[in-house]
Amino acid sequence: MTKIESIFTQNAPEPLGHYSHAVRANGLIHVSGQLPIKAGDQNIASSLPFEEQAHLVLRNLLSILDAAGAGSRDVVKVTAYIVGVGQWGIFNAAFAEAFGDVRPARSVVPVPELHHGFLIELDAVALDPHAPSGSKEKPERTE
């Protein structure tokens, strides 16, 4: 029987709805859509410039992965929803800074608006580095 485990952390903003920060199942970690809210701050202020929102939401994503025992090297896919396709370059630079030489699959979806007036939202799927596998070798990322 497959086990499904909810993951929560105090190092990311508390979920605003009925969902987990992430869920671990079948060797994968599925991170719920994250908004650029500071951990521990329920003051929903979406007035930050796009670049600051991008850095904050990436920090939240990495904090959730860390709580699950994973990191950027384990990320398989990221989906970014951004208000205004013109923000793509700013997001790409923030993403490159956060992920370094790691280049997971990624989609950037321009949208007309997001909840609470935010300009960016991210979700992700990562390998669970602690999941049992048929091989004793840890998977390595090749570029």
N, C-alpha and C positions, 0 to 999 in steps of 0.2 A: 504494500500500500504506500502510495506517495505521501510524504509529509509536506505540509505547507506551513511555513513559519512567517509570522509577521515580524517586521523589524521596525523599531522606533529608536530615536536618539534625541537627547537633549541638545545636541550640537547642530540641529537643523530646526527650522520653525515647526511648531506644532501643526499637524494637518488641520486644514480649515473645514474639512468634511469628514464623512464616514469612510476613511481609508487609512492604510498604513503608509509609513514613509517608503517601505519596500516590502517585497515578499520573496522569500527564498523557496524554490521548488524545483525538483528535477535537475539539480546542478546549475541552476540559473538564479540570478538575483534581478528582479524586476523592480525598478525604482519608479514610484508614482510621479506624476507631473509635479514639478517643483516651481514655485514662484520665488522671486527675489525678495524674501522677507528675512530680516535678521533673526537668528535663533534667540528665543527668549523674549522677543519683542512682538507682541500681538497688535501693535499699532500698525495698521495696514496703510502705509504711505507709499504710493506708487509714483511719487514726484521725483524720484532720483533720475538722473540722466541715464540713457540707455547703456552706456559703457559701464557705469557702476552697477546697474541691474544685472548686466551680463556676468560681471565678476562675482557678484553676490550669489546668483543662482548656481553658478559653477561650483562655488565654495560649498553651498548646501548639498549639491549632488555628491561631491567628493566626501563630505562629512557622513552622509548616509552610507555610501559604499564602505567607508572606514568602519562604521558601526557594524556592518555585515562581515567585516574581516576581509574586505576586498579593496582594490584601489584602481587607479586609472588604467593600469596595464591589463586589468581583467575585463574592461569594458568592451563589449562586442558592438553595440549600436546605441547611438544617441539621436533623439528626435528633438529638434528645437522649433518652437513656435515663436515667431517674431512679428511684431507689429511694424510693418514697413520694410519691404525688401531692401530698401536703401541702407538699412542697418547691418546688412550681411557682412560687410568688411570689418566693422567694429566687433561683431560677434566672432567672426573667424579669428581675429587677432587675440581676443580674450580666451577663446577655446584653445588656440595654439599655446598660449602662455600657461594655461591650466594643465594641459595634457602633455606638453613637451614633445618628445619624439614619438609618443603613442598616437596612432591614427586609426581610431575605430571607424566602423561604418557610421555614416551620419546623414540625416536629412534635415534641411532647414525649410520650414513651411511658413510662408508669409500668410498672416491672418489679419483681418480687419480690426479685431480687438481681442483682449483677453480679460479674464475675471479681475475685478477690482482696479481696472485701468492699468495693469502692468503691461510692460512692453516685451517681455520674454517669459517663456515657460519651457522647461526641459523635462524629458523622461528618458530612461535608459534601461538597457539590458546588459548584464555583466555575467561572466562565468563565476561560479562560486568556487573560490580556490580551495575550500575545505570539503568539497563534495567528493565522495568516493568515485573512483573511475577504474576502468579496466586496466589502466596503465599506472605504474608507480612513478612515472616521470611527470613533472609539472609541465603543462603546456607552455611553449615559448612563443612569443610574438615575433614574427619575421616581417620585415619590411621589404 
